[in-house]
Amino acid sequence: MTSAFIQILSVYCIIFPILMLNACHEDQPQRQAAVRKCAIAIRYQAQHTPSQIRVHTEGRHAPLSLLDPEQGSAGLWGADLWLSPGWQAYYLDIDGRQFTDPQQALSVKTKDLEKSLVYVPNCQEGRWFLVKKAGQGAALKFQIAYERGLSPEQQAQAEQGEDVSGVPLDAGSVQVQIDGQSYPKQLEGELLKISAQDLDEGKHWLQINAHDQQGQVAEVFRAPFWVEPQKHRWTQGLMYQIVLDRLSPPLSNTEEIPTIAERWGGQIDQVIELLDSGYFETLGVKTIWLSPLAPNPEGLWQGVEGGIDRYSSYHGYWAKDARRMGTEWGSEESLRTLVQSAHAQGIRIIVDVALNHVHQSHPYVQEHPDWFYPPGCLCGRPGCDWGRYIETCRFTDYLPDLRWEGLDAMYQQVDDALWWIEHFDLDGLRVDAVPMMPRRVTRLLSAEAKRRFEGLGTRHLLIGETFTGPQEWSRIAWYLGPQALDGQFNFPFMWGLREAIAWESSPMWSLVDLWKVGESYWSNAAALMGSFVGNHDVSRFFSEAAQHNLSDPWAYPPEQSEEDFALGRLWIASALTFTLPGIPVLYYGDEIGLAGANDPDNRRPFWPLTTDAITELSPPRQQHFERIAHLGRLRSCLAAFSVEQTVDFLANDDESISFVRGRRGEEVIIIIQRQASESRLLKLPVHFTESASDWINVLDASELITLQVLSDPQTEQKAAQILLPAMEDYSVKVLIRRSQQLDCTL
């Protein structure tokens, strides 16, 4: 049976406060008492009439039969399903065939049967939910309403279909705390009003405790929010990726130099040093992405290619324990210091988590062997191809792969991942190896993150890694959506950048086609896609552009050269990722053109320390850093780049790409040139004819360009154009109106 045969409409008015607010309360007058609706209302309409439809749940002696269209209203089959508090699973039996609820995003699988999964709260506990959030900075205000819980007698009545009024709030019991301290409040009936006027800029946590007039304690409301001058957008500013061990101070002459796959000793303290030095501010960084922080095993281990044991766990992806920070990465106190200092500067911190696998020494392997697939199938080896066995294979023998059957293992891994956000006040997670897990895993992760941390609408970024080839957009899109991951990394575009720019083997206009195809796959998901030129799993873009020998990262690691043409290619590829929609990601070291072959040579030690150290670079690499930093800061301050999904491509040819970003009056015109060009005219969208104006290249303030408005005397149609001066190889122009005010100091 397909969705064309039957449409199921399930309403869960108690699960996610922000998502359900309009659906469950939009018709209620302000301050009208809200009452919890804890039943799962299953409604569906069949195109032809089944003879019997039942809902099977755990804990019920008999399945629930749904009312047929003759008994139900509007021809809908349906019934209200009451379940015990906690996570509950159910499935539909339609004439002897089993189905999940297609309108329910969450599911759990036991053996061959997949069931819908829903979180059921305790209906006898009242709860708070956000009604309105307005203002910015010190003017930020919240209105938070109380939804009454039911007494045991009222719940029994509600289960029989009777209307109940709930138990009123005890107004005297309401306690409001911000960051653990009592905070002023205004309570009007059962509507709570809170103002941020007395708070410093940065991240804060609101907590509300209360009970009803019968003494029943309400759900504790706890959620973070930010006080900052402008609304935060994950797309406005760079995300800086750090492989923590490789942020390593220079070794002394007496220290033995580790191999490229051994530990070099970078820790959280080095990130703090960079933050305090202003390095991230110089680059326009607004998000820091740290490699995994769980404890990892000591010693050397065999790589996926076989041979001798030569790989340490310097990267952090071989967790040997849960809910504990590895001392090899620093102290918990250091991590909290980093987070607090970053938040004071408006910078978010996300951490990498690997849910798919653990190291063989992890306690879960011994305590719950049934949580893991048996050994034998190694990814990509004969008889265990990636395509067929991607969800069941192991990277190596010593990395057991989670089975994901039943709720216990799945919820434990999700709970462990979210522990990092809760325990260290992080702002999101990068999720490793997404396609090696069923989609239900990342959907549960998303649902729990929203339920636990987004009660005040503060988005916690969940961005996934689905490593793909050049044209596998559909695989990436499969894991996106409002009830799934917030975003993923745009691997097809990264490969396109290498083909068109690093190798110059395809025309520049092909990148526009790649971008548009990708957008057609995930634009409806409102996804925050990460744009990047390289990361820790591929060779360094600079070495690809310099045509280095990349055949063997161990025997022939490329030298750190500084060819102008390779730096130029890296510059314009980075400029594209910095100026197109999405989240621009800068991999550590690319700001100075770090060389490197494939893993592990693409993770070389790197220690910039402060911006003063940049002056010690050669002139070409220093110029590259200054360009990257300038454009990174522009990304964080130009209003045009805060519009997450807008891009209007202009004339694109074999050697150049040009496009417009931003709303009317805030537009930015970007031109990326691969090989040199003569002076030429660039036509602009028709709305630019509304006013002629002078434009400047903010990368070179001395360059002034006049927008011309032409009029056809016969048709009276207008056209807008600018005359671009000749452009050099590997050059970039970012044009804004001369009259436009920048929101930051560059």
C-alpha positions in Angstrom: 0.0 0.0 0.0 1.4 3.4 -0.9 0.7 7.0 0.2 -1.5 7.3 -2.9 -3.8 4.7 -1.4 -4.2 6.2 2.0 -3.4 9.6 3.7 -2.8 9.6 7.4 -3.1 12.9 9.3 -1.6 12.7 12.8 -1.7 15.6 15.1 0.7 15.7 18.1 -0.1 18.8 20.0 2.1 18.0 22.9 5.4 17.0 21.4 7.4 20.0 20.1 6.4 23.4 21.7 7.7 25.6 19.0 6.4 23.6 16.0 3.0 22.9 17.4 2.3 26.4 18.7 0.3 27.7 15.7 -1.4 24.3 15.1 -2.6 23.9 18.6 -3.2 27.4 19.9 -3.7 29.8 17.0 -7.5 29.9 17.5 -7.3 30.6 21.2 -7.8 34.2 22.4 -4.8 35.6 24.2 -4.6 34.5 27.8 -7.3 31.9 27.5 -6.4 28.9 29.6 -4.6 26.3 27.6 -5.0 22.6 28.5 -2.7 19.7 27.6 -3.9 17.4 24.8 -2.0 14.3 25.4 -3.8 11.9 23.1 -2.3 11.0 19.7 -5.1 11.9 17.3 -4.9 9.6 14.3 -6.9 10.7 11.4 -6.8 9.5 7.8 -8.9 9.2 4.7 -8.8 6.2 2.4 -9.4 6.4 -1.3 -11.2 3.1 -1.0 -12.5 1.6 2.2 -10.5 -1.0 4.1 -12.5 -3.5 6.0 -10.6 -3.1 9.2 -7.9 -0.7 10.5 -6.3 -1.1 13.9 -3.4 0.6 15.8 -1.0 -1.8 17.6 1.0 -0.4 20.5 3.1 -1.9 23.3 1.4 -2.1 26.6 -2.2 -2.5 25.3 -3.9 -5.9 25.7 -5.7 -5.4 22.5 -5.2 -3.2 19.4 -7.2 0.0 19.1 -9.8 -0.1 16.3 -10.4 3.1 14.4 -13.8 4.4 13.6 -14.9 3.9 10.1 -16.1 6.8 7.9 -19.8 6.2 8.7 -19.1 6.8 12.3 -16.4 9.4 12.1 -16.8 13.0 10.9 -16.1 14.2 7.4 -15.5 10.7 6.2 -12.3 10.3 8.2 -11.3 7.2 10.0 -9.8 7.9 13.3 -9.4 7.5 17.0 -7.5 9.2 19.9 -4.7 7.0 21.2 -3.7 7.4 24.9 -0.3 6.0 25.8 1.8 5.9 28.9 4.4 8.7 29.3 7.8 8.3 27.6 8.8 7.0 24.2 6.2 4.8 22.7 6.0 2.9 19.4 2.9 2.0 17.4 2.0 0.7 13.9 -1.1 0.5 11.8 -2.6 -2.8 10.7 -4.7 -2.2 7.6 -6.4 -5.4 6.5 -3.6 -7.5 7.8 -0.7 -5.4 6.4 1.6 -3.4 8.7 2.5 0.3 8.1 4.1 3.2 9.9 2.3 6.5 10.1 3.7 8.3 7.0 3.0 11.7 8.7 5.1 10.8 11.7 8.8 11.4 11.2 10.2 9.2 13.9 10.4 5.4 13.9 12.0 2.5 15.5 12.8 -0.9 14.0 12.7 -4.3 15.7 13.7 -7.2 13.5 11.7 -6.8 10.3 9.0 -4.5 11.7 9.3 -0.7 11.6 7.0 1.3 13.9 6.2 4.9 14.4 7.8 6.5 17.4 6.4 9.2 19.6 7.3 11.0 22.8 4.4 11.1 25.2 4.7 13.5 28.1 3.1 13.1 31.5 -0.3 14.8 30.9 -0.7 15.5 34.7 2.2 17.9 34.5 1.6 21.4 33.3 4.1 22.9 30.9 5.3 26.3 29.6 5.4 27.2 25.9 6.6 30.2 23.9 3.9 32.4 22.6 5.9 35.4 21.4 9.5 36.5 21.0 10.1 40.1 20.0 13.0 42.6 19.9 16.7 42.2 19.8 19.5 42.9 22.2 18.4 44.6 25.4 14.9 45.0 23.9 14.4 41.2 23.7 11.2 40.1 25.3 9.4 36.8 25.7 5.8 35.9 26.4 5.5 32.3 27.7 2.2 30.7 28.5 1.3 28.0 30.9 -0.6 24.9 29.6 -2.5 23.2 32.4 -2.0 19.6 33.3 -4.8 17.3 34.2 -5.7 15.8 37.5 -6.0 12.0 37.6 -9.8 12.3 37.5 -9.7 14.8 34.6 -7.3 12.5 32.6 -9.7 9.6 33.1 -12.5 11.9 31.8 -10.4 13.1 28.9 -9.6 9.5 27.9 -13.4 9.0 27.6 -13.7 11.9 25.3 -14.9 14.5 27.7 -13.8 18.1 27.8 -11.8 19.1 30.8 -10.5 22.5 32.0 -7.2 21.3 33.6 -5.7 22.3 37.0 -5.0 26.1 37.3 -1.5 27.3 37.9 -0.5 28.3 41.4 0.8 31.8 40.7 2.8 32.0 43.8 4.8 29.0 42.9 6.3 30.4 39.7 10.1 30.9 39.9 12.1 32.3 37.1 15.9 32.0 36.9 18.3 33.2 34.3 21.8 31.6 34.5 20.9 30.1 37.8 19.9 33.5 39.4 16.4 34.7 40.3 15.1 37.0 37.7 12.3 39.6 37.6 9.0 38.5 35.9 5.6 39.7 35.1 2.8 37.2 35.5 -0.6 38.0 34.0 -3.0 35.1 34.8 -1.1 32.2 33.2 1.0 34.3 30.8 4.6 35.0 31.8 6.4 38.1 30.5 10.2 38.4 30.6 12.5 41.1 29.4 16.2 40.9 28.7 16.9 44.5 29.5 19.1 43.8 32.5 21.3 41.1 30.8 24.7 41.3 29.2 25.2 40.4 25.6 25.9 36.7 25.1 24.2 33.4 25.7 21.9 32.8 28.6 19.7 30.0 30.0 16.1 30.6 31.2 14.5 28.2 33.7 10.9 28.2 35.0 9.7 26.1 37.9 6.1 26.0 39.1 3.3 23.8 40.3 -0.4 23.8 40.0 -3.1 24.5 42.6 -3.2 20.8 43.5 0.6 20.7 44.2 1.5 18.8 41.0 4.9 20.0 39.8 5.0 21.2 36.2 7.6 20.3 33.7 10.7 22.3 34.2 11.1 24.7 31.4 14.7 25.2 30.5 16.0 26.7 27.3 18.9 28.9 26.0 18.7 32.3 24.3 21.0 34.9 23.1 21.2 38.6 23.8 22.9 40.2 20.8 22.5 43.3 18.6 21.5 41.5 15.5 19.6 38.3 14.8 22.0 35.4 14.4 22.1 33.5 11.2 24.3 30.4 10.8 25.1 31.5 7.3 26.5 34.9 8.1 30.2 34.3 9.0 32.7 31.5 8.5 32.7 28.1 10.1 36.3 27.2 11.0 37.0 23.5 11.1 39.7 22.3 13.5 41.3 18.9 13.8 42.2 19.6 17.4 45.4 17.4 17.7 46.9 19.3 14.7 46.6 22.7 16.2 49.9 22.0 17.7 52.6 24.4 18.9 56.0 24.0 17.3 58.1 21.2 18.7 61.5 22.0 20.4 64.7 20.8 18.8 65.0 18.1 21.4 61.6 16.5 20.8 61.2 13.6 18.6 59.0 14.4 15.6 55.9 12.2 15.3 54.8 10.6 12.1 51.9 12.2 10.2 49.5 9.7 11.8 50.7 10.0 15.4 49.6 12.5 17.9 51.0 16.0 17.9 49.5 17.3 21.0 47.0 20.0 20.1 44.4 20.7 22.8 41.6 23.1 23.7 44.1 25.5 25.3 45.5 26.3 21.8 42.0 27.2 20.5 41.6 29.5 23.5 44.9 31.1 22.6 43.8 31.7 19.0 40.5 33.1 20.2 42.0 35.5 22.7 44.6 36.6 20.1 41.8 37.8 17.8 42.7 35.3 15.1 39.1 34.1 14.5 37.8 37.7 14.6 40.4 38.6 11.9 39.1 35.8 9.7 35.4 36.6 10.2 34.8 33.3 12.0 31.4 33.0 13.6 31.4 29.2 14.3 34.2 27.0 15.5 33.8 23.3 14.6 35.9 21.1 16.8 36.9 17.4 16.1 35.4 14.8 18.5 36.3 15.1 22.2 35.5 11.7 23.7 38.4 9.6 25.0 40.2 7.6 22.3 42.5 4.6 22.6 46.3 4.9 22.9 48.8 3.2 20.7 49.0 2.6 16.9 46.4 0.7 14.9 46.2 -0.7 11.4 44.6 1.5 8.7 41.9 0.5 6.3 44.6 -0.3 3.7 46.1 -3.0 5.9 49.8 -3.4 6.6 51.6 -2.4 9.8 50.0 -0.6 12.7 50.8 3.1 12.1 47.7 5.1 12.9 46.9 6.7 16.2 43.5 8.0 17.2 44.7 11.6 16.9 41.5 12.6 15.0 39.1 11.6 17.8 36.7 9.4 15.9 37.4 6.1 17.8 35.5 6.8 21.1 36.3 4.4 23.9 33.8 5.9 26.4 30.7 8.0 26.5 29.9 11.2 28.4 33.5 12.0 29.2 36.0 14.3 27.7 39.3 12.7 26.8 42.3 14.2 28.7 44.3 14.1 25.4 42.1 17.0 24.3 42.5 19.1 27.4 40.4 19.6 30.5 36.6 20.1 30.9 37.4 23.4 32.5 39.3 24.5 29.4 36.4 23.5 27.2 34.0 25.5 29.3 36.4 28.5 29.2 36.5 28.3 25.4 32.8 28.1 25.1 32.2 31.0 27.5 34.9 33.2 25.8 33.5 32.4 22.3 30.0 33.2 23.4 31.1 36.5 24.8 32.3 37.3 21.2 29.1 36.0 19.6 30.9 32.9 18.3 29.1 29.5 18.3 30.9 26.2 19.1 29.9 22.9 17.6 31.6 19.5 18.2 31.9 16.5 15.9 30.2 13.3 17.1 30.4 9.8 15.6 27.2 7.9 16.4 27.8 5.1 13.8 30.5 3.3 15.6 32.7 3.0 18.7 36.1 1.6 19.5 36.2 -2.1 20.5 37.3 -1.0 24.1 34.1 1.0 24.6 32.0 -0.3 27.5 28.9 -0.7 25.3 30.7 -3.4 23.3 31.0 -5.6 26.3 27.8 -4.6 28.1 25.5 -4.7 25.1 27.0 -7.0 22.4 23.5 -7.2 20.8 23.7 -3.5 19.9 26.4 -4.2 17.3 26.6 -6.1 14.0 28.9 -9.1 14.2 32.4 -8.7 12.7 33.3 -9.8 9.2 32.0 -7.2 6.8 34.6 -4.5 6.3 33.5 -1.5 4.2 34.7 -1.6 0.6 36.4 -5.0 0.9 35.5 -7.9 -1.4 32.0 -9.1 -0.7 31.2 -6.0 1.4 30.7 -3.2 -1.1 29.8 0.3 0.1 26.6 0.5 -1.8 24.9 -2.6 -0.4 26.3 -2.8 3.0 26.9 0.9 4.0 24.6 0.6 7.0 26.0 -2.7 8.3 29.8 -2.7 7.5 32.6 -1.8 9.7 35.4 0.7 8.8 37.9 -1.7 10.5 37.7 -4.8 12.8 38.3 -2.7 15.9 35.4 -0.3 15.2 32.1 -2.2 15.9 29.2 -0.8 14.0 25.9 -0.1 15.7 22.9 -2.3 14.7 20.2 0.3 15.3 17.5 -2.2 16.1 15.1 -1.4 19.0 15.1 1.8 20.9 17.7 1.2 23.5 20.9 1.5 21.4 19.5 4.3 19.2 18.3 6.4 22.1 21.5 5.9 24.1 23.7 7.1 21.2 21.4 10.1 20.6 21.4 10.9 24.3 25.2 10.6 24.5 25.5 13.0 21.6 23.2 15.6 23.1 25.0 15.3 26.4 27.8 17.4 24.9 25.4 20.2 24.1 23.8 20.1 27.6 27.0 19.5 29.6 29.2 22.1 27.9 26.6 24.6 26.6 27.5 23.9 23.0 25.6 25.3 20.0 25.3 22.3 17.8 26.8 19.1 16.4 28.5 18.0 13.3 27.3 14.4 12.7 29.8 12.0 11.2 29.1 9.2 8.7 25.4 10.0 8.2 24.6 7.4 5.4 26.1 4.6 7.5 23.1 4.9 9.8 19.3 4.6 9.0 17.6 7.9 8.6 15.6 7.3 11.8 18.7 7.9 13.9 19.4 11.5 12.7 15.6 12.2 12.9 15.5 11.2 16.5 18.6 13.3 17.1 16.9 16.3 15.6 13.6 15.7 17.4 15.4 15.4 20.8 17.5 18.5 20.2 14.4 20.6 19.4 12.6 19.2 22.5 15.4 19.8 24.9 17.1 23.0 23.7 14.8 25.0 21.4 11.9 26.0 23.6 12.8 29.7 23.0 13.5 29.2 19.3 17.3 29.2 19.6 18.4 26.9 16.7 21.0 24.4 17.6 22.8 23.4 14.4 22.8 19.7 13.4 24.9 19.5 10.2 25.7 16.1 8.7 28.5 14.5 6.7 27.3 12.4 3.8 30.5 11.8 1.9 29.5 11.4 -1.8 30.9 11.6 -5.3 30.4 14.4 -7.7 26.7 14.0 -8.5 25.0 12.3 -5.6 22.7 15.0 -4.5 19.8 12.7 -3.8 21.7 10.8 -1.2 22.5 14.0 0.7 18.9 15.3 0.4 17.5 12.1 1.9 18.6 13.1 5.4 17.4 16.8 5.2 14.2 18.4 6.2 12.4 20.3 9.0 12.2 17.0 11.0 15.7 15.9 10.1 19.2 17.4 9.9 19.4 21.2 9.5 22.0 20.8 6.8 24.8 18.8 5.2 28.0 19.5 3.4 27.8 20.1 -0.3 30.2 17.5 -1.6 29.1 17.6 -5.2 29.9 21.3 -5.4 33.2 20.7 -3.7 34.1 18.2 -6.4 33.0 20.7 -9.0 35.2 23.4 -7.6 38.2 21.1 -7.9 37.3 20.2 -11.5 36.6 23.8 -12.7 39.2 25.7 -10.6 41.9 23.4 -9.1 42.3 21.4 -12.3 40.8 23.9 -14.8 39.3 21.0 -16.7 35.7 22.3 -17.0 34.2 25.7 -17.7 33.3 28.0 -14.9 29.7 28.1 -16.0 29.5 24.4 -15.1 29.6 25.4 -11.4 26.4 27.4 -11.9 24.7 24.3 -13.2 26.0 22.2 -10.3 24.7 24.8 -7.8 21.3 24.9 -9.3 20.9 21.2 -9.4 21.9 20.9 -5.8 19.4 23.7 -4.9 16.6 21.8 -6.7 17.2 18.8 -4.3 17.3 20.6 -1.0 15.8 24.1 -1.3 12.4 22.8 -0.1 14.0 21.5 3.1 15.3 25.1 4.0 18.6 23.4 4.5 21.8 25.1 5.7 24.3 23.6 3.4 28.0 23.8 4.1 30.1 25.1 1.2 33.8 24.2 1.3 36.8 23.6 -0.9 38.2 20.7 1.2 38.1 19.0 4.6 39.9 16.3 6.6 38.8 13.5 4.3 40.2 14.8 0.9 43.5 16.0 -0.3 44.3 19.7 0.2 42.9 22.0 -2.5 46.2 23.8 -2.7 48.1 20.6 -3.6 45.4 19.7 -6.2 45.8 23.2 -7.7 49.6 23.0 -7.6 49.5 19.6 -9.4 51.5 18.0 -6.6 52.3 14.3 -6.7 49.5 12.9 -4.4 50.0 9.3 -5.1 51.3 8.3 -1.6 50.9 10.5 1.4 53.4 8.4 3.4 56.2 8.0 0.9 55.8 11.2 -1.2 54.1 13.9 0.9 54.1 17.1 -1.2 56.4 19.9 -0.2 54.9 23.1 1.1 55.3 25.1 -2.1 53.8 28.5 -2.9 53.0 28.7 -6.6 51.2 31.9 -7.4 48.7 30.1 -9.7 47.8 27.5 -7.1 47.2 30.2 -4.4 45.2 32.1 -7.0 43.0 29.0 -7.7 42.5 28.4 -3.9 41.6 32.1 -3.5 38.8 32.2 -6.1 37.4 28.8 -5.0 37.3 30.0 -1.4 35.7 33.3 -2.6 32.9 31.3 -4.2 32.2 29.4 -1.0 32.4 32.7 1.0 29.9 34.5 -1.2 27.3 31.9 -2.3 24.3 31.0 0.0 24.8 28.5 2.8 27.4 28.2 5.5 31.0 28.9 4.3 33.4 26.4 5.8 37.1 27.2 6.1 39.3 24.1 6.8 42.2 25.0 9.1 45.3 25.9 7.1 43.6 26.8 3.9 43.9 30.4 4.9 47.6 30.1 4.2 47.5 27.5 1.5 48.6 24.5 3.5 49.7 21.6 1.3 48.7 17.9 1.8 47.9 14.7 0.0 45.2 12.3 1.1 44.5 11.1 4.7 46.5 11.5 6.9 48.7 14.0 5.1 45.7 16.4 4.7 45.8 16.9 8.4 49.2 18.4 8.9 50.1 20.2 12.1 49.4 23.9 11.9 50.2 26.6 14.4 49.4 30.2 13.4 49.1 31.4 17.0 48.4 35.0 16.3 47.9 37.3 13.4 51.4 38.6 14.0 52.8 35.2 13.0 51.2 35.8 9.5 53.9 38.4 8.8 56.5 35.6 8.9 54.9 34.0 5.8 56.3 34.6 2.3 54.6 37.5 0.5 52.4 35.3 -1.7 51.0 33.4 1.2 50.7 36.5 3.4 48.7 38.1 0.6 46.5 35.0 0.4 45.8 35.1 4.1 44.9 38.8 3.9 42.5 38.2 1.1 40.8 35.3 2.9 40.5 37.3 6.1 39.1 40.4 4.3 36.4 38.5 2.5 35.6 36.4 5.6 35.0 39.7 7.5 32.9 40.9 4.7 30.8 37.8 4.9 30.0 38.5 8.5 29.1 42.1 8.1 27.3 42.7 4.8 23.6 42.4 5.2 23.3 40.8 1.7 25.0 37.6 3.0 22.4 37.2 5.8 19.7 36.3 3.2 20.2 32.6 3.3 18.9 31.3 0.0 19.0 34.2 -2.5 21.3 34.2 -5.5 20.7 35.7 -8.9 23.2 34.4 -11.4 24.2 36.9 -14.2 26.4 36.3 -17.2 28.6 33.2 -16.8 31.1 31.9 -19.3 34.1 29.6 -19.6 36.3 31.8 -17.4 34.0 33.7 -15.1 30.9 33.6 -12.8 28.9 36.6 -11.7 25.9 36.8 -9.4 23.9 39.1 -7.2 23.2 38.5 -3.5 20.8 40.3 -1.1 17.5 42.1 -0.9 16.6 45.3 -2.8 18.7 48.1 -1.8 21.3 45.8 -0.1 22.5 44.0 -3.1 26.1 42.8 -3.6 27.5 42.0 -7.0 30.2 39.3 -7.1 32.4 38.5 -10.1 34.8 35.6 -9.9 37.4 35.5 -12.8 39.5 32.4 -13.5 41.7 33.5 -16.5 42.3 37.2 -17.3 39.6 39.1 -19.3 39.4 42.4 -21.2 37.0 45.1 -20.1 33.4 44.1 -20.7 29.8 45.0 -20.0 27.8 43.1 -17.4 24.0 43.3 -17.7 22.1 43.4 -14.4 18.5 42.5 -13.4 15.9 45.0 -14.5 15.2 46.3 -11.0 18.7 47.9 -11.0 17.2 50.4 -13.5 15.4 52.2 -10.7 18.5 54.3 -10.0 21.9 54.9 -11.5 24.6 54.8 -8.9 28.3 54.4 -8.2 29.6 51.1 -6.9 32.8 50.3 -5.3 34.8 47.1 -5.0 35.1 46.5 -1.3 38.2 44.4 -1.8 39.8 47.4 -3.4 38.2 50.6 -2.2 40.0 52.7 -4.9 38.0 51.0 -7.7 34.9 52.9 -8.6 32.4 51.5 -11.1 29.3 53.4 -12.4 26.0 51.6 -13.0 24.5 52.7 -16.3 20.7 52.8 -17.0 19.9 52.7 -20.7 16.5 53.4 -22.2 15.2 52.3 -25.6 13.4 55.3 -27.1 11.1 53.1 -29.1 10.0 50.6 -26.5 10.8 52.8 -23.5 12.2 49.7 -21.9 15.1 50.2 -19.5 18.2 48.1 -19.0 21.0 48.3 -16.4 24.6 47.5 -16.9 28.1 48.1 -15.5 31.3 48.4 -17.4 33.8 46.0 -15.8 37.4 46.9 -16.2 39.9 44.3 -17.3 40.4 41.6 -14.7 43.6 39.6 -14.0 43.9 35.8 -13.5 42.3 34.5 -10.4 40.6 37.7 -9.3 37.5 38.6 -7.4 35.3 41.7 -7.2 32.7 42.3 -4.5 30.7 45.4 -5.5 28.4 47.4 -3.2 26.8 50.8 -3.6 29.1 53.6 -2.7 26.4 55.0 -0.4 26.0 51.7 1.4 27.0 51.7 5.1 29.0 48.6 6.3 27.8 47.0 9.6 31.4 46.4 10.8 34.9 47.7 10.6 37.1 46.1 8.0 
